[in-house]
Amino acid sequence: MIRMVKIFLSSSLCFYLLFGVSQSVLAAKVTLDSSSWGLEEGKACVDCHAKSSSGLTHQWKNSAHAQANVNCLDCHQAYEDDADSMEHEGSIIATIVSPKDCGRCHETELKQQQGSVHTKAVDIIKNRMPALAEHFGSLSINDAGCAKCHGSEVKVKGDGTLDSTTWPNSGIGRINPDGSKGSCSACHGRHQFSKAQAREPAACTFCHSGPDSPDKAVYETSKHGMMYEAHKSEMNMGSDSWVAGKDYSAAPTCVSCHMGAAGKMKSTHDVGMRDSWNLNEGVSTQQYLVIFEDGEKRELSTSDPVPRRGESINKMDGSMGKVKAVAFPKRRRGAMTKVCLECHSKNFAKNAMLQFDNVVELYNEKYGKPAQAIMQALYSENLLTPLPFDEPLEITYWKLWHSGGTRARHGAAMASPSNTWEGMAEVGSLFYGKFLTQVREVAGAEKAEKLIKQHINGSEHHEWLNNPNKANPILGYGKGSTNEN
C-alpha cells in the first residue's frame, strides 16, 4: 500500500517508533482525534491493493492498525507541497511514512528516539562510506549494502517519484524527504508493524552481524542465545507490556537488554542509553551521554571535560546545543544491570560486568593503544599516505581493531566465551604476525624498533617477547611437549 502522510495513528496501538526528530517538528504537529481514522477514500485503496498487492493487504488486515480502523490513506495521505507528494488514483499521497508522520500518535516513542544513536546511523559512517563501500566496491555496494542498514538520504525526482539509488530503503537512520530520520519498518516490518517481530533477535541481527557488529554470532553462541532457542515458545513476544520477570523469563533478547522494561525500569526506544563503553573504535572509552534541551544526544569520552547543565556545546552535527543533563557511565551501567537482576543475583551481575571490563581494558592496553600510537606516529612523519586502505599496514590495522577487536569486546559484553577468545586470538595473530612486520617494512628497521621499544617493549603485556629462547610446548617442542617424534 502506498503511503499517505499527515494523519496520526493511535498512541494506544502497539507500533514502536524507532527514530527521532527535533522539538520544532513535534511542536508543528496537530494530534487528530481517533474519530478521524478510517478515511472513506482509503477503503478504495484496500479494495484495489487486495487484488494488486494481496500479501501487503493481508499483512495490514492482521495489524493493530486495521483493528483500530486505520487504513492506507490515514498514513499515506500527503499535501501537494510535501517534498515527496504525488498524485495517485485521484489522491495526493507520499510513498514514505516517516517517523514524523507516525509520531503524531506515537509521541512517547518519537521523543525517546530523538538523538538516539540509531537516528545518527548515516552520520556515523558518512565519512567512512567512500573508503569502505566505494574503494572496496562501488556506489552500488553502498546503495544495496551499507545504506540498507544505516539508511540512505532519500532523494525525490522532479515527478515526485523516488530516486532508485536511494529507494527502496528502510535503514535505521534513513534521512526522509520531510527532514525526519529513521524508518519504523526497520524493526517493525511494514505493513503489519508487529511488536513481536521487533522483539525477535533477528530484527536486530538483520544489521548487527559481520565483522563490524558481530552480534548475531555472539548472541547465538552465548548462554542467553542458547536458552532463547530452547524456550522461544515461552517468550510471550506479543505481550503489550513485555516486562522481564513478569511477562517472560526464559531468556533475554537484544531488546530485553538495550530497550526492554525490567522491574520498575520502563522500556525505551533509546537503544544507546544503557551502553557505557564504546566498543567499535580502535581504543574503547567509557562515555558520558549528553542530553540536550531539544532532545538531541551526544556521547563524550570520560577523558573529555564534563559539560555543565545549561552550557552550550557542539552537537554531533556541529551545531550548538544547550545541555539539559549528563548520564554518567555508572548510571548507564546501572540501567543495563537492572535487566540482569531479574534473573541473576547482584554479585553475579557485578562480577560478570567486571569480567567484561577486564577484557576491554586488556584489549586497550595490550593492543589498541600501542597500535593506535604507532599508526599516528607513522602518519605524522608521512610514512603512510592520508588515503585510507592504499597500503597493507592500514588494512591490517583496520582488521585488528574492527574485526578481531570488535569481536572480542562484543563477545565479553554478551557472555560468548568462544567469540571472546577467538576475537582476541585474531587480534594477537594480526598484531604479532602482520602488524609489527609491516611497521618494520614501512618505517625501516631503526625507526620501527624505536617505536616498538617506546610503545610495546616496556609493557608488562608484552614481557614474553623478551624471552625468545623460552620453550613453547604449544608449537610442539621444548619442555612440556607431547610431541614424541
Residue pairs with C-beta under 8 A, 6 or more apart in sequence:
1 45
1 46
1 49
1 53
1 56
1 57
1 60
1 72
1 76
1 191
2 45
2 72
2 76
2 88
2 93
2 95
3 72
3 75
3 76
3 93
3 94
3 95
3 96
3 97
4 42
4 72
4 73
4 74
4 75
4 76
4 77
4 78
4 91
4 92
4 93
4 94
4 97
5 75
5 76
5 77
5 78
5 82
5 93
5 94
5 96
5 97
5 98
5 100
5 101
5 178
6 77
6 78
6 79
6 82
6 101
6 104
7 32
7 36
7 37
7 39
7 73
7 74
7 75
7 77
7 101
7 104
8 29
8 31
8 32
8 101
8 104
8 105
9 15
9 37
9 65
9 68
9 70
9 74
9 75
9 102
9 104
9 105
9 106
10 34
10 37
10 68
10 70
10 105
11 105
11 106
11 107
11 108
12 68
13 64
13 65
13 68
13 70
13 105
13 106
14 64
14 195
14 240
15 64
15 65
15 102
15 106
15 184
15 188
15 193
15 195
16 106
16 109
16 184
16 187
16 188
16 195
16 198
16 269
17 99
17 102
17 103
17 106
17 109
17 110
17 113
17 182
17 184
17 269
18 99
18 109
18 113
18 116
18 118
18 172
18 182
18 183
18 184
18 186
18 187
18 188
18 269
19 99
19 110
19 113
19 116
19 118
19 119
19 172
19 173
19 174
19 180
19 181
19 182
19 183
19 184
20 99
20 110
20 111
20 112
20 113
20 114
20 115
20 116
20 119
20 181
20 182
20 295
21 99
21 100
21 103
21 110
21 114
21 179
21 180
21 181
22 114
22 294
22 295
22 296
23 114
23 294
23 295
24 294
25 100
25 179
25 180
26 103
26 107
26 110
26 111
29 100
29 103
29 104
30 104
31 104
31 105
31 107
32 104
34 68
37 68
37 69
37 70
37 71
37 74
38 69
38 70
38 71
38 74
39 71
39 73
39 74
39 77
41 73
41 91
42 71
42 72
42 73
42 74
43 71
44 89
45 71
45 72
45 73
45 76
45 89
46 57
46 60
46 71
46 72
48 89
49 56
49 57
49 72
50 57
56 191
59 190
59 191
59 192
60 66
60 71
60 72
60 191
60 192
62 192
63 191
63 192
63 193
63 194
64 193
65 71
65 75
65 191
65 193
73 91
73 93
75 97
75 101
76 93
76 94
76 95
76 97
77 91
77 92
77 93
78 84
78 85
78 86
78 92
78 93
78 94
79 85
79 92
80 92
82 94
82 177
82 178
83 156
83 177
83 178
84 94
84 95
84 96
84 154
84 156
84 160
84 162
84 177
84 178
85 92
85 93
85 94
85 160
86 92
86 93
86 94
86 95
86 159
86 160
86 161
87 93
87 160
94 177
95 162
95 167
96 154
96 162
96 167
96 176
96 177
97 184
97 190
98 176
98 177
98 178
98 180
98 182
98 183
99 110
99 113
99 176
99 180
99 181
99 182
99 183
99 184
100 176
100 178
100 179
100 180
101 178
102 110
102 184
103 109
103 110
103 180
109 269
111 295
112 268
112 269
112 270
113 119
113 182
113 269
113 270
114 294
114 295
114 296
114 297
115 270
115 291
115 292
115 295
115 296
115 297
115 298
116 269
116 270
116 271
116 272
116 297
117 124
117 271
117 272
117 297
117 299
118 172
118 173
118 182
118 271
118 272
119 173
119 181
119 182
120 173
120 181
120 316
121 149
121 150
121 151
121 171
121 172
121 173
122 147
122 150
122 151
122 152
122 153
122 171
122 173
122 174
122 175
122 181
123 173
123 316
123 317
124 150
124 173
125 132
125 146
125 150
129 142
129 146
131 388
131 389
132 146
133 139
133 141
133 142
133 145
133 146
134 141
134 142
135 388
135 389
136 389
137 145
139 165
143 152
143 165
143 166
147 166
147 169
147 171
148 169
148 170
148 171
149 171
149 172
149 206
149 207
150 171
150 172
150 173
151 169
151 171
151 172
151 173
151 174
151 175
151 181
151 182
151 183
152 165
152 166
152 167
152 169
152 171
152 174
152 175
153 166
153 174
153 175
154 162
154 163
154 166
154 167
154 169
154 174
154 175
154 176
154 177
155 162
155 163
155 165
155 166
155 167
156 162
156 163
156 177
157 163
169 183
170 183
170 185
170 186
170 190
171 183
171 186
172 182
172 183
172 186
172 187
172 207
173 181
173 182
174 181
174 182
174 183
174 186
175 181
176 182
176 183
184 193
185 193
186 207
187 197
187 198
187 203
187 204
188 194
188 195
188 197
188 198
189 197
194 238
195 237
195 238
195 242
196 237
196 238
197 203
198 255
199 235
199 237
199 242
199 253
199 255
200 237
200 253
201 216
201 219
201 225
201 228
201 253
201 254
203 254
203 255
204 215
204 253
204 254
204 255
205 215
205 216
205 219
205 254
207 213
208 214
208 215
208 216
208 254
209 215
209 216
209 217
211 399
211 402
211 403
211 406
211 407
212 280
212 402
212 403
212 406
213 280
213 406
213 410
214 406
214 407
214 410
214 411
214 419
214 423
215 254
215 410
215 414
217 407
217 416
217 419
218 407
218 410
218 411
218 414
218 416
218 419
219 225
219 254
219 414
219 416
220 229
221 416
221 418
221 419
222 414
222 415
222 416
223 415
224 251
224 252
224 414
224 415
225 251
225 416
227 250
227 251
228 235
228 250
228 251
228 252
228 253
231 250
231 251
232 250
232 251
234 248
234 250
235 248
235 250
235 251
235 253
236 242
236 247
236 248
239 247
239 248
241 247
241 261
242 248
242 260
242 261
242 267
243 260
243 261
243 262
243 263
244 252
244 256
244 260
244 261
244 262
244 263
244 339
244 342
244 343
245 262
245 263
245 342
245 343
249 342
249 343
252 260
252 339
252 343
253 260
256 262
256 339
257 274
257 336
257 339
258 271
258 272
258 274
258 275
259 267
259 268
259 269
259 270
259 271
260 267
260 339
261 267
262 338
262 339
262 341
262 342
263 338
263 341
263 342
265 335
265 338
265 339
270 297
272 289
272 297
272 299
273 289
273 327
273 332
273 335
274 332
274 333
274 335
274 336
275 287
275 332
275 336
276 286
276 287
276 329
276 330
276 332
276 333
276 336
277 284
277 285
277 286
277 287
277 329
277 360
277 409
277 413
278 284
278 285
278 286
278 287
278 299
278 301
279 360
279 406
279 409
279 410
279 413
280 402
280 406
281 401
282 368
282 371
282 372
282 397
282 401
282 405
283 364
283 368
283 369
283 372
283 401
284 360
284 363
284 364
284 368
284 409
285 301
285 302
285 303
286 301
286 302
286 329
287 299
287 300
287 301
287 302
287 329
287 332
288 299
288 300
288 301
288 302
288 304
288 306
288 326
288 327
288 328
288 329
289 297
289 298
289 299
289 326
289 327
289 332
290 297
290 298
290 299
290 300
290 307
290 313
290 323
290 326
291 297
291 323
291 324
291 325
291 326
291 327
292 298
292 315
292 321
292 322
292 323
292 324
293 321
293 322
293 323
293 324
294 321
296 315
296 316
296 321
298 313
298 314
298 315
298 316
298 321
300 307
302 329
306 326
307 313
307 323
307 326
308 323
309 323
309 324
309 325
309 326
310 322
310 323
311 322
311 323
312 320
312 321
312 322
312 323
313 320
313 321
313 323
314 320
314 321
315 321
333 353
337 349
337 350
337 353
340 348
340 349
340 352
341 349
344 352
352 415
355 412
356 412
356 413
359 408
359 409
359 411
359 412
359 420
359 424
360 409
360 412
362 424
362 461
363 405
363 408
363 409
363 424
363 427
365 459
365 461
366 459
366 461
366 462
367 400
367 401
367 405
367 427
367 428
367 431
368 401
368 405
369 455
370 455
370 456
370 459
371 397
371 400
371 401
371 431
371 435
373 455
374 439
374 451
374 452
374 455
375 384
375 393
375 397
377 451
378 384
378 393
378 439
378 442
378 443
379 386
381 447
383 442
383 443
383 447
384 391
384 393
384 394
384 442
385 391
388 394
389 395
389 398
391 442
392 438
393 435
393 438
393 439
393 441
393 442
396 430
396 434
396 435
396 438
397 435
399 430
400 427
400 430
400 431
400 435
401 427
403 426
404 423
404 424
404 425
404 426
404 427
404 429
404 430
405 423
405 427
406 423
407 419
407 422
407 423
407 426
408 419
408 420
408 421
408 422
408 423
408 424
408 426
408 427
409 423
410 416
410 419
410 423
411 417
411 418
411 419
411 420
411 421
411 422
411 423
412 420
436 448
436 452
436 456
439 448
439 451
439 452
440 448
440 449
442 448
443 451
456 462
456 465
457 465
457 466
464 470
470 478
471 477
471 478
471 479
471 480
471 481
472 478
473 479
473 480
473 481
473 482
476 483
477 483
